[in-house]
Each structure stands twice: as structure tokens, then as C-alpha cells.
């Protein structure tokens, strides 16, 4: 996860998101760098418009929140297990990417 944060920070600052810069950010923060994960991240971000992806990700997270406010208390009870399942799935995916 630190690798992704480093890539986002570099992107926000207008720097190149490459292996060398990610390693510098992680080292400066005192995090352990894993070359394979850094290489994989850089390869997966090649050709990706990060701004566009961040925009679509923020729209996706905002949509369920808007629907939850309109519901009744009973509907909110039903939504909690769905959110827990989603969180468990996300935890499983995070194991793939660090």
C-alpha cells in the first residue's frame, strides 16, 4: 500500500512515477521497499491517466454513500453485511498488491 501512496504523492507533485522515484519516497519515509512490488506497480501504471482514474474512483465511492442517506433504518441494517463482504473482498485484493 505504501507503494501506491508513493505513486500518488509523486503524481500530485508532478514528478515522474518511476521505480527510482518511488524508492526514494519510500526510503525517505522509512518504509521497506520491495523491488518486485515497485516494478509491478510502475508497469501497471504505464499508460494510465491517473487523474481520470482518481476521478472515476471518487465517483464510485460517493454513489453508495448518497443512497444510504435516503434509506430507512431497516435498510441500513441490511446494507451492513454487504459492506462487510465488500471490505473482506478488498482485504483479499490488498494481499495481491501489498
N, C-alpha and C positions, 0 to 999 in steps of 0.2 A: 504494500500500500504506500510505503514511503516513496517508492519509485514513481508512482502516479502523481503524488503530491509534488515531487521534484519537477516532473514534466510540466505540471500545471503552473507551477511558480515560474519556470523558465519561459513558458508561453506567455504568461501575464506580463513578464518583464521585457518581452520582445526578443529574447535570446533564442538561439538555435536549440532545439530539443534533440540532442545527440548524446551518445554514450559518455563522452568526456565531460560534458556539462552536467549531466545527471549525477555522475560520480562525484564531481566537485561539490554539488549541492548536498548530496548525502554525506560526504566526508565532513563538510563544514558543520552539518547538523549533528554529527557524532553518530550517525546511523551506519550499520554494517551494509556494505554493498555486495550484491551477488551479481557477478558479470552476466550469467545466463539470463537472469530476470531483466537486467537492464537492456541487454541486446534484444530480447524478445519484445520488450515494451517499445523500444525505438523502431524495430521492424514493423510492429503492429500499427504504429502511428504514422508510418511513411505514407504520404499522400492523403492523409486525413485532415479535413478542415476542423480544427479543434474548436473554434468559435461556434461553428454550426452545430457540432455535436453537443457542446455545452448548452446551447440554446434549446435544442430538442430534449435534452435530458431534464432541464429545469421545467419545461412544459409538461413533461410526463409526470414529474413528481408533484406538480401543482394541481393537476387534474383530479387525482383521488382525494386530495385534501378539500377541494371545493365540494365534491359530492358528499363527503362525510358531514359537513356542516348542515346540509339540507335534510338529513335523515333524522329519524326518531331514536329514542334511547334503545328500543329493541333492535333496530337495525345496526346500531353501533355495537351491540353485543355480538351480533352475527359477523361483523367485519373484523373483530379482533382475531379470531382464529385464522382468517385469510391473511392478515398482516403478519402473524407469527409464521405461517407457512412461507410467505414471501421472504421474511427475514432469514429463515432457515435455508432457503434456496440461495439467497445472496451470500450467506456464510460459506456454503459449499463452493460457490463460484470464486470467492475470495481465496480459497485454497489453491486455485489454479494460477492466480496472478500475484499472490503474495500479499 
